Amino acid sequence: MSGLTHEEMTGWRDAIKTESKFYNMKVISPPDYFMYGCDCYDEDKESFVFDTYWVKKSDVVIVNMNSPKSIGTAQEVMLAYEHNKPIIMISNKDIWDSEVNPWLKHEVTTVFFHENYDNDYSIYEDVVEYAAMYERVWFKGEEYM
């Protein structure tokens, strides 16, 4: 989330949270728990501990590739991949084709390209519906791969 505005950090996550209510899913969004940019605690250490804990505990991981050079996003994707979590990525097709590292492309389960949608919001409906499908399969004890 380095270098992103508050809106860039929270806008898409809030849309995911709104859609997830239809499926009774709990969404963990780091900006809900941390005040990024303040000097009130060891932000880097605490957010690392928080994020890695929840990646390991999550049933499905959703990432937005709005910052393709993000080391944190890449590490969270790798951690989720190593823990056999379904990983759903949201990306711009041009960014996916030209800037997303091949390792990330291999590790994600599926990618939703947002320019394929009539409006920005409809993508979140589809992403959450897809995540809910994996969550139902996951709870039956079946693996997705």
N, CA, C and O atoms as a GROMACS GRO file, in nm:
protein
  580
    1MET      N    1   0.081  -0.120   0.000
    1MET     CA    2   0.000   0.000   0.000
    1MET      C    3   0.085   0.126   0.000
    1MET      O    4   0.035   0.238   0.001
    2SER      N    5   0.216   0.103  -0.001
    2SER     CA    6   0.308   0.217  -0.002
    2SER      C    7   0.280   0.307  -0.121
    2SER      O    8   0.267   0.260  -0.234
    3GLY      N    9   0.273   0.435  -0.094
    3GLY     CA   10   0.255   0.533  -0.201
    3GLY      C   11   0.113   0.549  -0.249
    3GLY      O   12   0.087   0.630  -0.338
    4LEU      N   13   0.018   0.474  -0.193
    4LEU     CA   14  -0.121   0.486  -0.235
    4LEU      C   15  -0.195   0.584  -0.145
    4LEU      O   16  -0.162   0.598  -0.027
    5THR      N   17  -0.294   0.650  -0.200
    5THR     CA   18  -0.378   0.738  -0.120
    5THR      C   19  -0.472   0.651  -0.036
    5THR      O   20  -0.487   0.531  -0.060
    6HIS      N   21  -0.536   0.713   0.062
    6HIS     CA   22  -0.632   0.641   0.144
    6HIS      C   23  -0.743   0.581   0.057
    6HIS      O   24  -0.784   0.467   0.078
    7GLU      N   25  -0.791   0.658  -0.039
    7GLU     CA   26  -0.896   0.608  -0.129
    7GLU      C   27  -0.847   0.491  -0.212
    7GLU      O   28  -0.922   0.395  -0.233
    8GLU      N   29  -0.724   0.496  -0.261
    8GLU     CA   30  -0.669   0.384  -0.339
    8GLU      C   31  -0.654   0.259  -0.252
    8GLU      O   32  -0.668   0.147  -0.302
    9MET      N   33  -0.625   0.277  -0.125
    9MET     CA   34  -0.613   0.163  -0.033
    9MET      C   35  -0.749   0.104   0.004
    9MET      O   36  -0.763  -0.018   0.016
   10THR      N   37  -0.849   0.190   0.021
   10THR     CA   38  -0.975   0.144   0.079
   10THR      C   39  -1.090   0.128  -0.019
   10THR      O   40  -1.180   0.048   0.006
   11GLY      N   41  -1.091   0.202  -0.129
   11GLY     CA   42  -1.207   0.202  -0.220
   11GLY      C   43  -1.247   0.064  -0.267
   11GLY      O   44  -1.362   0.023  -0.252
   12TRP      N   45  -1.152  -0.009  -0.325
   12TRP     CA   46  -1.184  -0.143  -0.376
   12TRP      C   47  -1.212  -0.240  -0.262
   12TRP      O   48  -1.296  -0.329  -0.277
   13ARG      N   49  -1.144  -0.225  -0.151
   13ARG     CA   50  -1.168  -0.314  -0.036
   13ARG      C   51  -1.309  -0.292   0.020
   13ARG      O   52  -1.377  -0.388   0.057
   14ASP      N   53  -1.353  -0.166   0.027
   14ASP     CA   54  -1.488  -0.136   0.075
   14ASP      C   55  -1.593  -0.198  -0.018
   14ASP      O   56  -1.695  -0.248   0.028
   15ALA      N   57  -1.567  -0.194  -0.148
   15ALA     CA   58  -1.660  -0.255  -0.244
   15ALA      C   59  -1.667  -0.406  -0.224
   15ALA      O   60  -1.774  -0.465  -0.232
   16ILE      N   61  -1.553  -0.469  -0.199
   16ILE     CA   62  -1.549  -0.613  -0.172
   16ILE      C   63  -1.627  -0.643  -0.043
   16ILE      O   64  -1.704  -0.739  -0.038
   17LYS      N   65  -1.607  -0.562   0.059
   17LYS     CA   66  -1.679  -0.583   0.186
   17LYS      C   67  -1.830  -0.571   0.166
   17LYS      O   68  -1.907  -0.650   0.220
   18THR      N   69  -1.872  -0.472   0.089
   18THR     CA   70  -2.015  -0.453   0.063
   18THR      C   71  -2.073  -0.576  -0.005
   18THR      O   72  -2.178  -0.626   0.036
   19GLU      N   73  -2.007  -0.624  -0.108
   19GLU     CA   74  -2.056  -0.742  -0.182
   19GLU      C   75  -2.052  -0.869  -0.098
   19GLU      O   76  -2.137  -0.956  -0.112
   20SER      N   77  -1.953  -0.880  -0.010
   20SER     CA   78  -1.937  -1.002   0.068
   20SER      C   79  -2.050  -1.023   0.168
   20SER      O   80  -2.072  -1.136   0.214
   21LYS      N   81  -2.122  -0.917   0.202
   21LYS     CA   82  -2.233  -0.930   0.297
   21LYS      C   83  -2.343  -1.022   0.242
   21LYS      O   84  -2.414  -1.085   0.320
   22PHE      N   85  -2.356  -1.030   0.110
   22PHE     CA   86  -2.458  -1.116   0.050
   22PHE      C   87  -2.424  -1.264   0.069
   22PHE      O   88  -2.512  -1.350   0.056
   23TYR      N   89  -2.300  -1.292   0.099
   23TYR     CA   90  -2.255  -1.431   0.117
   23TYR      C   91  -2.216  -1.460   0.262
   23TYR      O   92  -2.164  -1.567   0.292
   24ASN      N   93  -2.240  -1.365   0.350
   24ASN     CA   94  -2.206  -1.379   0.491
   24ASN      C   95  -2.056  -1.412   0.509
   24ASN      O   96  -2.019  -1.494   0.593
   25MET      N   97  -1.974  -1.346   0.431
   25MET     CA   98  -1.830  -1.366   0.438
   25MET      C   99  -1.767  -1.254   0.521
   25MET      O  100  -1.812  -1.140   0.518
   26LYS      N  101  -1.664  -1.288   0.595
   26LYS     CA  102  -1.589  -1.189   0.671
   26LYS      C  103  -1.469  -1.146   0.587
   26LYS      O  104  -1.393  -1.230   0.539
   27VAL      N  105  -1.452  -1.017   0.570
   27VAL     CA  106  -1.340  -0.963   0.493
   27VAL      C  107  -1.248  -0.889   0.588
   27VAL      O  108  -1.291  -0.804   0.665
   28ILE      N  109  -1.120  -0.923   0.581
   28ILE     CA  110  -1.018  -0.855   0.661
   28ILE      C  111  -0.949  -0.754   0.570
   28ILE      O  112  -0.893  -0.790   0.467
   29SER      N  113  -0.955  -0.628   0.608
   29SER     CA  114  -0.895  -0.520   0.531
   29SER      C  115  -0.797  -0.444   0.619
   29SER      O  116  -0.838  -0.375   0.712
   30PRO      N  117  -0.667  -0.455   0.592
   30PRO     CA  118  -0.568  -0.390   0.678
   30PRO      C  119  -0.592  -0.242   0.707
   30PRO      O  120  -0.569  -0.199   0.820
   31PRO      N  121  -0.638  -0.160   0.610
   31PRO     CA  122  -0.661  -0.019   0.645
   31PRO      C  123  -0.769   0.003   0.751
   31PRO      O  124  -0.777   0.111   0.809
   32ASP      N  125  -0.852  -0.099   0.777
   32ASP     CA  126  -0.951  -0.088   0.884
   32ASP      C  127  -0.887  -0.099   1.022
   32ASP      O  128  -0.947  -0.058   1.121
   33TYR      N  129  -0.767  -0.154   1.027
   33TYR     CA  130  -0.703  -0.183   1.154
   33TYR      C  131  -0.580  -0.097   1.183
   33TYR      O  132  -0.534  -0.090   1.297
   34PHE      N  133  -0.528  -0.032   1.081
   34PHE     CA  134  -0.406   0.047   1.097
   34PHE      C  135  -0.425   0.188   1.047
   34PHE      O  136  -0.496   0.210   0.949
   35MET      N  137  -0.361   0.282   1.112
   35MET     CA  138  -0.358   0.420   1.066
   35MET      C  139  -0.224   0.439   0.996
   35MET      O  140  -0.126   0.480   1.057
   36TYR      N  141  -0.223   0.410   0.868
   36TYR     CA  142  -0.098   0.420   0.793
   36TYR      C  143  -0.050   0.564   0.787
   36TYR      O  144  -0.129   0.657   0.767
   37GLY      N  145   0.079   0.582   0.804
   37GLY     CA  146   0.140   0.713   0.796
   37GLY      C  147   0.152   0.786   0.928
   37GLY      O  148   0.196   0.900   0.931
   38CYS      N  149   0.113   0.722   1.038
   38CYS     CA  150   0.127   0.788   1.168
   38CYS      C  151   0.253   0.734   1.237
   38CYS      O  152   0.309   0.632   1.197
   39ASP      N  153   0.297   0.804   1.340
   39ASP     CA  154   0.414   0.761   1.417
   39ASP      C  155   0.371   0.702   1.551
   39ASP      O  156   0.448   0.708   1.647
   40CYS      N  157   0.252   0.647   1.560
   40CYS     CA  158   0.198   0.605   1.689
   40CYS      C  159   0.235   0.461   1.728
   40CYS      O  160   0.209   0.420   1.841
   41TYR      N  161   0.295   0.386   1.638
   41TYR     CA  162   0.340   0.250   1.666
   41TYR      C  163   0.435   0.207   1.556
   41TYR      O  164   0.455   0.281   1.459
   42ASP      N  165   0.494   0.091   1.568
   42ASP     CA  166   0.584   0.039   1.466
   42ASP      C  167   0.498  -0.017   1.352
   42ASP      O  168   0.473  -0.138   1.343
   43GLU      N  169   0.455   0.073   1.267
   43GLU     CA  170   0.360   0.041   1.160
   43GLU      C  171   0.407  -0.076   1.074
   43GLU      O  172   0.329  -0.167   1.046
   44ASP      N  173   0.532  -0.075   1.033
   44ASP     CA  174   0.582  -0.179   0.944
   44ASP      C  175   0.577  -0.317   1.009
   44ASP      O  176   0.528  -0.413   0.949
   45LYS      N  177   0.628  -0.327   1.129
   45LYS     CA  178   0.632  -0.455   1.200
   45LYS      C  179   0.491  -0.506   1.230
   45LYS      O  180   0.460  -0.622   1.203
   46GLU      N  181   0.407  -0.420   1.284
   46GLU     CA  182   0.272  -0.463   1.321
   46GLU      C  183   0.188  -0.500   1.199
   46GLU      O  184   0.113  -0.597   1.204
   47SER      N  185   0.200  -0.424   1.091
   47SER     CA  186   0.122  -0.459   0.972
   47SER      C  187   0.173  -0.589   0.910
   47SER      O  188   0.094  -0.666   0.857
   48PHE      N  189   0.304  -0.614   0.916
   48PHE     CA  190   0.360  -0.741   0.867
   48PHE      C  191   0.302  -0.858   0.946
   48PHE      O  192   0.255  -0.956   0.887
   49VAL      N  193   0.304  -0.849   1.078
   49VAL     CA  194   0.253  -0.956   1.163
   49VAL      C  195   0.104  -0.977   1.136
   49VAL      O  196   0.058  -1.090   1.123
   50PHE      N  197   0.030  -0.867   1.129
   50PHE     CA  198  -0.114  -0.872   1.104
   50PHE      C  199  -0.143  -0.936   0.968
   50PHE      O  200  -0.223  -1.030   0.959
   51ASP      N  201  -0.079  -0.886   0.863
   51ASP     CA  202  -0.107  -0.934   0.728
   51ASP      C  203  -0.070  -1.081   0.711
   51ASP      O  204  -0.148  -1.157   0.653
   52THR      N  205   0.046  -1.121   0.758
   52THR     CA  206   0.086  -1.261   0.740
   52THR      C  207  -0.003  -1.356   0.820
   52THR      O  208  -0.034  -1.466   0.774
   53TYR      N  209  -0.045  -1.313   0.939
   53TYR     CA  210  -0.137  -1.395   1.018
   53TYR      C  211  -0.267  -1.420   0.940
   53TYR      O  212  -0.312  -1.533   0.928
   54TRP      N  213  -0.325  -1.312   0.887
   54TRP     CA  214  -0.454  -1.326   0.820
   54TRP      C  215  -0.443  -1.395   0.685
   54TRP      O  216  -0.538  -1.461   0.643
   55VAL      N  217  -0.333  -1.381   0.616
   55VAL     CA  218  -0.317  -1.457   0.491
   55VAL      C  219  -0.321  -1.606   0.523
   55VAL      O  220  -0.387  -1.683   0.454
   56LYS      N  221  -0.250  -1.647   0.629
   56LYS     CA  222  -0.247  -1.789   0.666
   56LYS      C  223  -0.382  -1.839   0.714
   56LYS      O  224  -0.416  -1.956   0.693
   57LYS      N  225  -0.462  -1.754   0.778
   57LYS     CA  226  -0.591  -1.794   0.834
   57LYS      C  227  -0.706  -1.784   0.732
   57LYS      O  228  -0.812  -1.842   0.754
   58SER      N  229  -0.686  -1.713   0.624
   58SER     CA  230  -0.794  -1.688   0.529
   58SER      C  231  -0.828  -1.811   0.446
   58SER      O  232  -0.745  -1.900   0.425
   59ASP      N  233  -0.951  -1.814   0.401
   59ASP     CA  234  -0.995  -1.920   0.310
   59ASP      C  235  -0.963  -1.885   0.165
   59ASP      O  236  -0.932  -1.972   0.084
   60VAL      N  237  -0.971  -1.756   0.134
   60VAL     CA  238  -0.946  -1.704   0.000
   60VAL      C  239  -0.872  -1.571   0.016
   60VAL      O  240  -0.902  -1.494   0.108
   61VAL      N  241  -0.777  -1.543  -0.073
   61VAL     CA  242  -0.704  -1.416  -0.070
   61VAL      C  243  -0.736  -1.340  -0.198
   61VAL      O  244  -0.723  -1.394  -0.308
   62ILE      N  245  -0.778  -1.214  -0.182
   62ILE     CA  246  -0.807  -1.128  -0.297
   62ILE      C  247  -0.706  -1.015  -0.296
   62ILE      O  248  -0.688  -0.947  -0.195
   63VAL      N  249  -0.638  -0.995  -0.409
   63VAL     CA  250  -0.539  -0.888  -0.420
   63VAL      C  251  -0.572  -0.800  -0.539
   63VAL      O  252  -0.626  -0.846  -0.639
   64ASN      N  253  -0.538  -0.673  -0.526
   64ASN     CA  254  -0.554  -0.577  -0.634
   64ASN      C  255  -0.415  -0.539  -0.682
   64ASN      O  256  -0.334  -0.486  -0.605
   65MET      N  257  -0.388  -0.566  -0.807
   65MET     CA  258  -0.256  -0.536  -0.862
   65MET      C  259  -0.253  -0.392  -0.914
   65MET      O  260  -0.218  -0.367  -1.029
   66ASN      N  261  -0.291  -0.297  -0.825
   66ASN     CA  262  -0.287  -0.156  -0.863
   66ASN      C  263  -0.149  -0.096  -0.840
   66ASN      O  264  -0.124   0.019  -0.874
   67SER      N  265  -0.059  -0.175  -0.783
   67SER     CA  266   0.079  -0.131  -0.762
   67SER      C  267   0.170  -0.251  -0.788
   67SER      O  268   0.213  -0.317  -0.694
   68PRO      N  269   0.199  -0.280  -0.916
   68PRO     CA  270   0.268  -0.404  -0.953
   68PRO      C  271   0.406  -0.425  -0.893
   68PRO      O  272   0.454  -0.538  -0.887
   69LYS      N  273   0.469  -0.321  -0.847
   69LYS     CA  274   0.602  -0.336  -0.791
   69LYS      C  275   0.600  -0.350  -0.638
   69LYS      O  276   0.704  -0.341  -0.574
   70SER      N  277   0.482  -0.370  -0.582
   70SER     CA  278   0.467  -0.382  -0.437
   70SER      C  279   0.530  -0.511  -0.386
   70SER      O  280   0.485  -0.621  -0.421
   71ILE      N  281   0.633  -0.498  -0.306
   71ILE     CA  282   0.700  -0.614  -0.246
   71ILE      C  283   0.604  -0.685  -0.150
   71ILE      O  284   0.598  -0.808  -0.147
   72GLY      N  285   0.529  -0.608  -0.070
   72GLY     CA  286   0.437  -0.667   0.026
   72GLY      C  287   0.331  -0.753  -0.041
   72GLY      O  288   0.303  -0.864   0.004
   73THR      N  289   0.272  -0.702  -0.149
   73THR     CA  290   0.171  -0.779  -0.221
   73THR      C  291   0.232  -0.908  -0.275
   73THR      O  292   0.172  -1.014  -0.264
   74ALA      N  293   0.350  -0.898  -0.334
   74ALA     CA  294   0.416  -1.017  -0.388
   74ALA      C  295   0.442  -1.120  -0.279
   74ALA      O  296   0.423  -1.240  -0.301
   75GLN      N  297   0.486  -1.075  -0.163
   75GLN     CA  298   0.513  -1.169  -0.055
   75GLN      C  299   0.385  -1.230   0.001
   75GLN      O  300   0.383  -1.348   0.036
   76GLU      N  301   0.279  -1.152   0.010
   76GLU     CA  302   0.152  -1.205   0.056
   76GLU      C  303   0.098  -1.309  -0.042
   76GLU      O  304   0.044  -1.411  -0.001
   77VAL      N  305   0.113  -1.283  -0.171
   77VAL     CA  306   0.069  -1.380  -0.272
   77VAL      C  307   0.149  -1.509  -0.259
   77VAL      O  308   0.092  -1.618  -0.262
   78MET      N  309   0.281  -1.498  -0.243
   78MET     CA  310   0.364  -1.616  -0.227
   78MET      C  311   0.326  -1.694  -0.101
   78MET      O  312   0.320  -1.817  -0.104
   79LEU      N  313   0.302  -1.623   0.008
   79LEU     CA  314   0.262  -1.688   0.132
   79LEU      C  315   0.130  -1.763   0.114
   79LEU      O  316   0.116  -1.877   0.158
   80ALA      N  317   0.034  -1.699   0.051
   80ALA     CA  318  -0.095  -1.764   0.024
   80ALA      C  319  -0.077  -1.885  -0.066
   80ALA      O  320  -0.138  -1.990  -0.043
   81TYR      N  321   0.006  -1.871  -0.167
   81TYR     CA  322   0.034  -1.982  -0.258
   81TYR      C  323   0.096  -2.100  -0.182
   81TYR      O  324   0.057  -2.214  -0.202
   82GLU      N  325   0.192  -2.071  -0.097
   82GLU     CA  326   0.259  -2.175  -0.018
   82GLU      C  327   0.163  -2.243   0.081
   82GLU      O  328   0.186  -2.358   0.120
   83HIS      N  329   0.058  -2.175   0.120
   83HIS     CA  330  -0.042  -2.232   0.210
   83HIS      C  331  -0.165  -2.283   0.135
   83HIS      O  332  -0.270  -2.306   0.195
   84ASN      N  333  -0.151  -2.300   0.003
   84ASN     CA  334  -0.257  -2.356  -0.082
   84ASN      C  335  -0.388  -2.280  -0.075
   84ASN      O  336  -0.496  -2.340  -0.077
   85LYS      N  337  -0.380  -2.148  -0.066
   85LYS     CA  338  -0.500  -2.063  -0.063
   85LYS      C  339  -0.537  -2.024  -0.206
   85LYS      O  340  -0.448  -1.993  -0.285
   86PRO      N  341  -0.664  -2.025  -0.240
   86PRO     CA  342  -0.704  -1.967  -0.368
   86PRO      C  343  -0.673  -1.817  -0.367
   86PRO      O  344  -0.703  -1.748  -0.270
   87ILE      N  345  -0.612  -1.769  -0.474
   87ILE     CA  346  -0.572  -1.628  -0.483
   87ILE      C  347  -0.643  -1.567  -0.604
   87ILE      O  348  -0.625  -1.611  -0.717
   88ILE      N  349  -0.722  -1.466  -0.577
   88ILE     CA  350  -0.795  -1.394  -0.682
   88ILE      C  351  -0.729  -1.258  -0.698
   88ILE      O  352  -0.716  -1.183  -0.601
   89MET      N  353  -0.687  -1.228  -0.819
   89MET     CA  354  -0.622  -1.100  -0.845
   89MET      C  355  -0.712  -1.013  -0.933
   89MET      O  356  -0.776  -1.061  -1.026
   90ILE      N  357  -0.714  -0.886  -0.901
   90ILE     CA  358  -0.781  -0.785  -0.984
   90ILE      C  359  -0.671  -0.704  -1.048
   90ILE      O  360  -0.581  -0.656  -0.980
   91SER      N  361  -0.677  -0.688  -1.181
   91SER     CA  362  -0.569  -0.618  -1.250
   91SER      C  363  -0.621  -0.550  -1.376
   91SER      O  364  -0.725  -0.588  -1.431
   92ASN      N  365  -0.548  -0.452  -1.419
   92ASN     CA  366  -0.566  -0.392  -1.550
   92ASN      C  367  -0.492  -0.482  -1.649
   92ASN      O  368  -0.380  -0.524  -1.620
   93LYS      N  369  -0.550  -0.513  -1.764
   93LYS     CA  370  -0.488  -0.604  -1.861
   93LYS      C  371  -0.353  -0.555  -1.908
   93LYS      O  372  -0.260  -0.634  -1.922
   94ASP      N  373  -0.339  -0.426  -1.932
   94ASP     CA  374  -0.210  -0.373  -1.977
   94ASP      C  375  -0.103  -0.390  -1.869
   94ASP      O  376   0.011  -0.426  -1.900
   95ILE      N  377  -0.139  -0.365  -1.743
   95ILE     CA  378  -0.045  -0.385  -1.633
   95ILE      C  379  -0.010  -0.532  -1.621
   95ILE      O  380   0.106  -0.568  -1.603
   96TRP      N  381  -0.110  -0.619  -1.630
   96TRP     CA  382  -0.088  -0.764  -1.622
   96TRP      C  383   0.011  -0.809  -1.730
   96TRP      O  384   0.106  -0.882  -1.702
   97ASP      N  385  -0.011  -0.763  -1.851
   97ASP     CA  386   0.074  -0.806  -1.963
   97ASP      C  387   0.216  -0.752  -1.956
   97ASP      O  388   0.310  -0.820  -1.996
   98SER      N  389   0.231  -0.630  -1.906
   98SER     CA  390   0.362  -0.566  -1.916
   98SER      C  391   0.438  -0.552  -1.785
   98SER      O  392   0.561  -0.540  -1.786
   99GLU      N  393   0.369  -0.554  -1.669
   99GLU     CA  394   0.438  -0.522  -1.544
   99GLU      C  395   0.430  -0.629  -1.435
   99GLU      O  396   0.512  -0.629  -1.344
  100VAL      N  397   0.333  -0.720  -1.443
  100VAL     CA  398   0.319  -0.819  -1.337
  100VAL      C  399   0.424  -0.928  -1.356
  100VAL      O  400   0.438  -0.984  -1.465
  101ASN      N  401   0.496  -0.956  -1.249
  101ASN     CA  402   0.602  -1.055  -1.252
  101ASN      C  403   0.547  -1.193  -1.288
  101ASN      O  404   0.439  -1.230  -1.241
  102PRO      N  405   0.619  -1.270  -1.370
  102PRO     CA  406   0.572  -1.404  -1.408
  102PRO      C  407   0.546  -1.496  -1.288
  102PRO      O  408   0.458  -1.583  -1.295
  103TRP      N  409   0.619  -1.479  -1.181
  103TRP     CA  410   0.593  -1.561  -1.062
  103TRP      C  411   0.454  -1.534  -1.008
  103TRP      O  412   0.381  -1.627  -0.973
  104LEU      N  413   0.416  -1.406  -1.001
  104LEU     CA  414   0.282  -1.372  -0.954
  104LEU      C  415   0.176  -1.431  -1.047
  104LEU      O  416   0.074  -1.482  -1.001
  105LYS      N  417   0.200  -1.424  -1.175
  105LYS     CA  418   0.105  -1.480  -1.272
  105LYS      C  419   0.086  -1.630  -1.249
  105LYS      O  420  -0.024  -1.682  -1.263
  106HIS      N  421   0.193  -1.697  -1.215
  106HIS     CA  422   0.186  -1.841  -1.188
  106HIS      C  423   0.112  -1.871  -1.058
  106HIS      O  424   0.037  -1.968  -1.051
  107GLU      N  425   0.133  -1.789  -0.958
  107GLU     CA  426   0.080  -1.817  -0.824
  107GLU      C  427  -0.069  -1.789  -0.809
  107GLU      O  428  -0.136  -1.854  -0.729
  108VAL      N  429  -0.122  -1.694  -0.885
  108VAL     CA  430  -0.263  -1.661  -0.868
  108VAL      C  431  -0.350  -1.770  -0.929
  108VAL      O  432  -0.314  -1.833  -1.028
  109THR      N  433  -0.465  -1.790  -0.866
  109THR     CA  434  -0.560  -1.890  -0.914
  109THR      C  435  -0.634  -1.837  -1.036
  109THR      O  436  -0.651  -1.907  -1.136
  110THR      N  437  -0.679  -1.712  -1.027
  110THR     CA  438  -0.749  -1.649  -1.139
  110THR      C  439  -0.728  -1.498  -1.132
  110THR      O  440  -0.693  -1.443  -1.027
  111VAL      N  441  -0.751  -1.434  -1.245
  111VAL     CA  442  -0.739  -1.288  -1.249
  111VAL      C  443  -0.864  -1.231  -1.316
  111VAL      O  444  -0.913  -1.284  -1.415
  112PHE      N  445  -0.913  -1.123  -1.259
  112PHE     CA  446  -1.025  -1.047  -1.316
  112PHE      C  447  -0.968  -0.917  -1.370
  112PHE      O  448  -0.906  -0.840  -1.297
  113PHE      N  449  -0.990  -0.893  -1.498
  113PHE     CA  450  -0.941  -0.770  -1.562
  113PHE      C  451  -1.051  -0.666  -1.557
  113PHE      O  452  -1.160  -0.688  -1.612
  114HIS      N  453  -1.024  -0.551  -1.493
  114HIS     CA  454  -1.132  -0.455  -1.470
  114HIS      C  455  -1.174  -0.377  -1.593
  114HIS      O  456  -1.282  -0.318  -1.591
  115GLU      N  457  -1.097  -0.372  -1.699
  115GLU     CA  458  -1.145  -0.300  -1.817
  115GLU      C  459  -1.247  -0.381  -1.895
  115GLU      O  460  -1.304  -0.331  -1.993
  116ASN      N  461  -1.272  -0.506  -1.854
  116ASN     CA  462  -1.373  -0.588  -1.919
  116ASN      C  463  -1.513  -0.562  -1.864
  116ASN      O  464  -1.609  -0.628  -1.904
  117TYR      N  465  -1.526  -0.467  -1.774
  117TYR     CA  466  -1.653  -0.443  -1.708
  117TYR      C  467  -1.708  -0.307  -1.746
  117TYR      O  468  -1.634  -0.212  -1.773
  118ASP      N  469  -1.842  -0.300  -1.749
  118ASP     CA  470  -1.908  -0.176  -1.787
  118ASP      C  471  -1.885  -0.065  -1.684
  118ASP      O  472  -1.872   0.052  -1.720
  119ASN      N  473  -1.881  -0.102  -1.558
  119ASN     CA  474  -1.851  -0.004  -1.454
  119ASN      C  475  -1.759  -0.069  -1.353
  119ASN      O  476  -1.750  -0.192  -1.348
  120ASP      N  477  -1.694   0.008  -1.274
  120ASP     CA  478  -1.597  -0.045  -1.179
  120ASP      C  479  -1.660  -0.137  -1.075
  120ASP      O  480  -1.595  -0.230  -1.027
  121TYR      N  481  -1.786  -0.112  -1.040
  121TYR     CA  482  -1.845  -0.187  -0.930
  121TYR      C  483  -1.880  -0.330  -0.966
  121TYR      O  484  -1.872  -0.419  -0.881
  122SER      N  485  -1.918  -0.356  -1.091
  122SER     CA  486  -1.961  -0.492  -1.127
  122SER      C  487  -1.850  -0.594  -1.113
  122SER      O  488  -1.878  -0.712  -1.091
  123ILE      N  489  -1.725  -0.552  -1.124
  123ILE     CA  490  -1.616  -0.647  -1.106
  123ILE      C  491  -1.615  -0.704  -0.965
  123ILE      O  492  -1.585  -0.822  -0.946
  124TYR      N  493  -1.647  -0.622  -0.866
  124TYR     CA  494  -1.643  -0.668  -0.727
  124TYR      C  495  -1.752  -0.771  -0.700
  124TYR      O  496  -1.732  -0.863  -0.620
  125GLU      N  497  -1.867  -0.756  -0.764
  125GLU     CA  498  -1.972  -0.857  -0.752
  125GLU      C  499  -1.920  -0.991  -0.802
  125GLU      O  500  -1.940  -1.094  -0.736
  126ASP      N  501  -1.855  -0.992  -0.917
  126ASP     CA  502  -1.803  -1.116  -0.975
  126ASP      C  503  -1.689  -1.174  -0.893
  126ASP      O  504  -1.681  -1.296  -0.877
  127VAL      N  505  -1.601  -1.090  -0.843
  127VAL     CA  506  -1.489  -1.137  -0.761
  127VAL      C  507  -1.541  -1.205  -0.635
  127VAL      O  508  -1.494  -1.313  -0.599
  128VAL      N  509  -1.636  -1.143  -0.567
  128VAL     CA  510  -1.688  -1.200  -0.443
  128VAL      C  511  -1.767  -1.328  -0.472
  128VAL      O  512  -1.757  -1.424  -0.396
  129GLU      N  513  -1.843  -1.330  -0.579
  129GLU     CA  514  -1.914  -1.452  -0.616
  129GLU      C  515  -1.815  -1.567  -0.640
  129GLU      O  516  -1.839  -1.680  -0.598
  130TYR      N  517  -1.707  -1.537  -0.708
  130TYR     CA  518  -1.603  -1.636  -0.733
  130TYR      C  519  -1.537  -1.681  -0.602
  130TYR      O  520  -1.514  -1.800  -0.582
  131ALA      N  521  -1.507  -1.588  -0.514
  131ALA     CA  522  -1.448  -1.620  -0.384
  131ALA      C  523  -1.542  -1.708  -0.302
  131ALA      O  524  -1.498  -1.802  -0.237
  132ALA      N  525  -1.670  -1.678  -0.306
  132ALA     CA  526  -1.768  -1.757  -0.231
  132ALA      C  527  -1.773  -1.900  -0.283
  132ALA      O  528  -1.792  -1.993  -0.205
  133MET      N  529  -1.756  -1.919  -0.412
  133MET     CA  530  -1.753  -2.053  -0.469
  133MET      C  531  -1.635  -2.131  -0.412
  133MET      O  532  -1.651  -2.247  -0.374
  134TYR      N  533  -1.519  -2.070  -0.404
  134TYR     CA  534  -1.404  -2.137  -0.347
  134TYR      C  535  -1.422  -2.163  -0.199
  134TYR      O  536  -1.381  -2.268  -0.149
  135GLU      N  537  -1.483  -2.071  -0.130
  135GLU     CA  538  -1.506  -2.090   0.012
  135GLU      C  539  -1.596  -2.211   0.037
  135GLU      O  540  -1.571  -2.287   0.130
  136ARG      N  541  -1.698  -2.229  -0.044
  136ARG     CA  542  -1.787  -2.344  -0.027
  136ARG      C  543  -1.714  -2.475  -0.055
  136ARG      O  544  -1.732  -2.573   0.018
  137VAL      N  545  -1.632  -2.477  -0.157
  137VAL     CA  546  -1.555  -2.597  -0.190
  137VAL      C  547  -1.454  -2.625  -0.080
  137VAL      O  548  -1.436  -2.739  -0.038
  138TRP      N  549  -1.387  -2.520  -0.035
  138TRP     CA  550  -1.283  -2.534   0.067
  138TRP      C  551  -1.338  -2.596   0.194
  138TRP      O  552  -1.273  -2.682   0.253
  139PHE      N  553  -1.457  -2.554   0.238
  139PHE     CA  554  -1.513  -2.606   0.361
  139PHE      C  555  -1.555  -2.752   0.350
  139PHE      O  556  -1.572  -2.819   0.451
  140LYS      N  557  -1.573  -2.802   0.229
  140LYS     CA  558  -1.606  -2.943   0.210
  140LYS      C  559  -1.480  -3.030   0.217
  140LYS      O  560  -1.488  -3.152   0.208
  141GLY      N  561  -1.365  -2.967   0.232
  141GLY     CA  562  -1.242  -3.043   0.244
  141GLY      C  563  -1.176  -3.074   0.111
  141GLY      O  564  -1.078  -3.149   0.107
  142GLU      N  565  -1.227  -3.018   0.003
  142GLU     CA  566  -1.167  -3.041  -0.128
  142GLU      C  567  -1.065  -2.932  -0.155
  142GLU      O  568  -1.080  -2.818  -0.111
  143GLU      N  569  -0.961  -2.968  -0.227
  143GLU     CA  570  -0.862  -2.867  -0.264
  143GLU      C  571  -0.898  -2.813  -0.402
  143GLU      O  572  -0.961  -2.881  -0.483
  144TYR      N  573  -0.856  -2.691  -0.426
  144TYR     CA  574  -0.890  -2.625  -0.552
  144TYR      C  575  -0.795  -2.658  -0.663
  144TYR      O  576  -0.824  -2.631  -0.779
  145MET      N  577  -0.681  -2.717  -0.632
  145MET     CA  578  -0.584  -2.750  -0.738
  145MET      C  579  -0.552  -2.897  -0.732
  145MET      O  580  -0.472  -2.946  -0.812
   0.00000   0.00000   0.00000
